[in-house]
């Protein structure tokens, strides 16, 4: 298990870089995860739109949204989502949003 230091606080990550405790998530943790896990130095409004949708969906349903739902709700084509999150909406975006690794994500 590894960790991420954010504002002097140790954030525990599992072996794949996902938060072990999603309650530790906040916007500064998201920014640190984006940089460490995805190499994203600056989260844009498009990034935040996706991150917030994914988090809200998870908090309401206890499941990550389907990729089709992300595209439909945000109005962004799948190609653009992969440009924003190079490792994909399930692995990259969910990780940055502080969710556990989605089922079926390899």
Buried (B, 14 or more C-beta within 10 A) or exposed (E): EEEBEBEEEEBEBEEEBBBEEBEBBBEEBBBBBBBBBBEBEEBEEBBEBBBBBBBEBBEEEEEBBEBEBBBEBBEBEEEBBBEBBEBBBBBBBBBBBBBBBBEEBE
